Amino acid sequence: MMTIKTLFEPIPDHLIATANATDLIDLIGQYSELHKKSVGEYCGPCPKCGGNDRLVVQSDKFFCRQCHDGKWHDAIAFESWISGCDFRQAVSNLTGAELIGTEPATRERPLRRAAATKPARSSTWDAGAKARQLAVMQENLFSEVGAPARAYLENRALEPHIWLVYGLGFNPNANGKGPAISIPWYKAGNLVAIRYRFIEMIDGQKLSSEVGSTYSGILFGGQALPAFVTMLPDEGRKNGEHYRTLILCEGEINAMSLYQVAHETGVDVLSVGSEAASIPQGIISIAGRYGAVFTWFDRAGRAAEAARVLAGAHAISVPNGQDANDLLQAGRLGGFLVANRLRACGNDVEQLNRIKWGLWDAAQMPMGIDDLSAEMLAGMV
C-alpha cells in the first residue's frame, strides 16, 4: 500500500545506478527477437506496437520509433514501460531489492522466447585471449620495438607512469594497418575493448579498434579511479568522493592528460571516448557523490549539454579551440584547470581549502605542479 512515508522514502542512489546498469540487449532480448544492426546496436519488433525493426537497442538505452518518437530511454524506463509499473517498482524489479511500497516481482518473463532469440554478443571477443594479447602489447611499449610509440607519447607530454596507470601498449601492425598505441577499456574490471591510436594517420583515420570491442554504456578511465569510487555508497553520510572533483571529458588522450596534472590534487577523470559517444546513465549517480563536477568537450554546446545531465556540473570552455592535451604540451593545463576550479567554487570556503591543500600536497610530490599552478597556490597561502 502506498503511504505518506513511501512518498518521501528516497531510493538509494546505488540501487538506481544498479538498475540502470542492466544490460538492455539481454533484458529486451527476452521480449523481442533482436538482430545486430551495427557495432553495439540491435533492432527488432517492438513488444508494444509490434512494428518491425522499430525497436533500437544498445546496452544502456533503447527507443521505439513509434512509441517513443526516437527519444532514448534507460533500463528503468523500459521496465516501467513493459510492466506498467512506477519508477520505484521498476528499480525493485531490476535489482531484486525490497523497497517500501513495492511488491515482489512475480510476473513471469518470457524465458522460453529469450532462450531461443537472445542475440549473439561479440563472438569474436575472447576476454582471456585479448588480455594475453594486450599483455604482449604492453611489453612491446617498453621494448626496442616500442620506440616509435614511446616517442609519440613523449611528444604528447604524457609521462611513463601514466602509460602504466592506464595500461597502454604498442601494436606494430594494428588490424593489419600500421603501428598504433593500444588503449584498453574496462567494464567492472573486465577488459571489453582495445582502442588503437595510429602513430601516423592511415587512410585519413587516426583511430581503430580490436575486433569485437564494445564501448556502449561505459566510460574510459575506470582503471585509474580510487578503489572506493566503485564501492557502494554509505547512504546518509559523506563519502570519499565528496572531497574530490570529477571531470568528464572527451577522448582518452585528454583524460590521461588531465589525470597527469590533477590527480594528486584530488581530481578524478572519466572520458566518453569520442564526441559521438553518449553519457551512460550510471555516471549520474556517481557524479552526484562528488564535491564538484566539470564537463570538458571540444564543442562548448556539448559540454553545456553534459553539464545539464549531471546536475550541478560546470562546463569548461575550450580556450582557442585547444583541448586538454594541447594545454599539457604547452605547460598550461594545470593552471588552466585550477583557474576553472577556483571560478566555479566562488566563495565556498570548504571548496577553496580543498583546492589549496590539494595543490600543496601535489607540490610536495616528485612530479610537482606547473608554474602557473604554483603562482596561484602562492596567492592562496
N, C-alpha and C positions, 0 to 999 in steps of 0.2 A: 504494500500500500504506500502511495506517495504521501509523505508528511512534510510539515514545515521544515523539520530537521533535514530531510532528504534534499530539499531545495537548496539548502545552504551548506551541505556537506560536500566539500571540494573533492574532485577526483585527483589523486596523486599524479603529479606530472610524469613520473616514471611509468605509470600504467598507461597513460595516454601515448607516451613515446613507444612503449612496447606494442600497444595495439596498432599504431601506425607503422611499425616496423614489420608487420605481417607481409609476407611475400604475396602480392596480389595476383601474380601469374599462377601461383599454386592455388590460392583461395578461389579465384574466379574460374580457374580450370575445373572446379567442381560443379559449376553451373553452366558453363558454355564450352563448346569444343573450339579451343583456340588453336590457331596456327601462326607460325612465325611470319612476321611482316618485314622486319629489319632487325639489326642488332639490338637486342634488349627490348624489342617491342613485338606484341602479338595482337591479333584481332580475331573476331569471331561473332556469331549471332548474339544479339542482346537477350539476356534471360527475361527481360521485362517486355519489350516491344516486339522481340523476335526478328528484327531486321538483320539480314545477313551482313556480316562484317562491319556492322555499325559500332560494335564494341571495340575500343582500342585500349590495350592494357600494357603497362610497364610494371616493374616490380614494386613501385611505390605510388602509382597513381593510375587512374582509369577515367574513361568517359564513354558515353553512348552519343553518337552524332545526333540522334533524335531526342533522347530523354534528357540530355544534359547540354544541348546546344554547343557541343565541342569544348566545354569547360572541364578542366581536370578536377578530379576528386581523390581523396585519400582512402585508406583502408577502413577507417571508422565510418566514413560516408557510405562506402559500399555496403558494409554490414547493416547500417541503418536502412539503406535503400532496399536491399534484398530481403531483409527480415521485417521491415515495417516497424522498427523499434526506435527509441530515442537514443541520444548520444551516450548516456550513462549505460544503458543496456548493451549497446554495441561494444563499448570498451570491455564490459564484463564478458560478453560472448567471445571476444577475440583473445582475451588474456586468461580467462578462467577465474578471474578474481571475483570474490563475492563483495559487491558494493551495496550499500544501503539503498533500498528502493528498486533492486533488480531481482530477477528470478533466474534460477539455474537454466543454462542453455539446453533445453530438452529437445529443441527442434532437430529433426534428423536432416543431415545434409545428404545430398545425392552421391553417396560414396561409390556406388556401383558405376555411375557415369564417370566419376572422377578417375577411377582406375583405368577406364577404357580410353579417356580422352585427354588426360593430363599432358600438356605439351612437353616435348623433349627439350631439355635445357643444356645448351652448350656441351654437347657430347665430346667436343674437341678439347675441353678443358679438364685436364687431369691435374688437380692441385698439387699432388705429390711430385709428379713429373715436372711440372712448371717450377716448383720450389727448387728442385735439383738443378734445373736449367738456370734459374736465377742465381743460385749459389756459384755456378761456373762464371756467370757474367760479373758477379761481384768480385771474384778473384781476378778476372780479366782487368778490371779497372785499376788494380794496384800492381799489375804485372807489366812487362815490357810492351805487350800488345796494346795495353790501355793508354799509352802515351797520348794519342790524339784526344781521347776522352778527358784525360786529366787537364790537358791544355785548354780544352773547351770550357770546362767547369771553372778553371782558374781565371780565364778571360771573362767569365760571368761573375767573378769576385766571390764565388762560393768556396768556402774553406773545406779542407778534407774531413773535418769532424762532422760537417753537415752531410757529406756523402755517406758517412757511416750511419748517422742518425736515421736517414731516410732509406738506407739500403740500396743505394744506386749501384749500377753495374755498367758493363760495356759489352755490346754485341757487335763484333766486327762486320757482320753481314745480316742485319735485322730483316727478317722476312725476304731475304734474297735481294734486298735493295741497296744496302750500304751500311757503313758504320753508324752506330747510334748509342746514345746513353739509354740505359734501361731504368725505368722508374716504376717500382712496384706499388700496387694499390691493395689495400686490405679491407676486409669487412669482418668485424667481430674477431679479429686476429687471424683470419683466413685469407690467403692470397687469392684474389679474384681477378686481377688484371695486371698486365705489364705494358706500360706505355713506352714507346720508343721515340726519342727526340734525335733526329738525324744531326750528325756533326755539320753537314752541309745540306742545303736544300736539295731535294731529289724530286725531279718532275714537278716542281712547284709546291712540293709538300715538305713540311718540317716535322710532321708527326705521323706515327703509325702505331699499331698495337699488336701484341702477340695474339695469334688466332685463338678465339674463344674468350677473350677478355670481355668483361661486362662492367660498366660504370654506373648503371642505372641505380638510383636510390642511395648512393654512397658519396662520401666526401674524401678527398685526398688529405693525408696528413695525420691520420689516427695513430700511426706508429710513433709519432713524436709528442703525443699528448701525455700529460702526467697520468699515472695509473688511476688516480682517484676519480678522474673525469668519467671513466667507464663504469664506475660503481654506482649502485642505486643511491639516489639522494637521501639524505636524512631529513625527512619531511618535518617542516616546522622549525628547522634550525638553519643557520648559515653554513653552507658547505664551502669546501676549499675554493671552488670556482668564484665565490662571491668576492674574494680578494684578488682575483686575476682579471685580465682583459682578454676577450676573444676577438680575433679578426677573421672575417670570412672574405676570401679573395678569389681571384680568377687565375688559374694556371699554376702548375707545380713549381716552376722556377720562381715565381713570385712568392709562393708560400714558403719555400726554403729560404728565400732572401729575407723575408720578414722574421722568420724564426731565428735566423743567424744574428740579427741585430737586436732583437727584442725579447727573446725567450727568457733570458736571465733577468729581465726587468718585470717579469710576471705576465708575459703575453703568450697566449696560445694561438695557433693558426690552423685554419682548415681552408680547403680550396674546392671549388666546384669543378676544377679541371679545365673548363673552357667556357666561353661566353654562352654557348648554346645549351649548356647543362642547366637542369632545373635545380631548385633548392629542396632537398629532401625534407619531408615534414618532421622527421625525428630531430633535426637540428634546432627546431623552435623551442622545444622543452629544455634542451641542453643550453642553448644561448640564454634562456631565462634565468639560469643559475649563476651567470657571470655578473660581476660588478659593473662591467662596461663592455659594450659590443660595437664593433665597427665593420662596415662593409666597404670593400675597395674593388671596383671593377673598371675596366678600360672606359666604358661608357658611363657617364655620370647618371644617366637615367636608369641604367641597370642597377647601379649602386643604391640609388634612392629607392627603387622598387624592392630590392632586397632588404633595405633598412625598414621599409614598411611591413614586410613579412615578419621580421624579427623585431617585435615591438620594443621601442626604446633605443634601437641601434642608431649609430651615427654614420652617415655616408661620407667617405673621404673623397674629395675632389681630386681628379688626376691633374697634376701640375704639368702644363705644356705638353700633354699627350704622353708623358713619361709613366712607366709602370714601376713597380717596386724594385725590380732588378736594375732598371736604368739608374735609379737613385742610389742603389747599393754600389754600383760600379763608380758612380760619381762621389761616393763617400758621404752622401747626404741623407740616406734613408733613415738612419736612427734619429737624427734631429728633426726631420720632417714628421716622423711618427710621433715623437714627443710633443711637438707643437700641436698636432691634431688632438692628442690626448688631453693636453692642458686646456685647449679651447673647449673641448666637449665637457669637461668637468666643471667649468665655471668657478664658482666659489665653494664647491663641495670640499670641505677640509679633509674629509676621510680620503677622497679620491686623490687630492693633491699630495697628501702624505704618502699614499700608496705609490704614486709615480716617483716622488722624490726618493724614497728609500729603496725602491726597485732600481732606480738609476745608480744610487750609491752602492748597492750590493753588486750590480753588474760592473761598476767601475773597478771593483777590487778583484774581478776575475781576470785570468790571463789574457783574454781577448779584449778586455776593457770596453770603453764606449767611444763613439766617434767624437770629433772635436766640437761639433755643434751641440750634441747632447751634453757634453761636458760643460760648455758655456751655460746652457740652460740650468744644469744642476747647480753650478756655482751661484747662479742668481736666486736659487731656491733655499740655499742653506746659509 
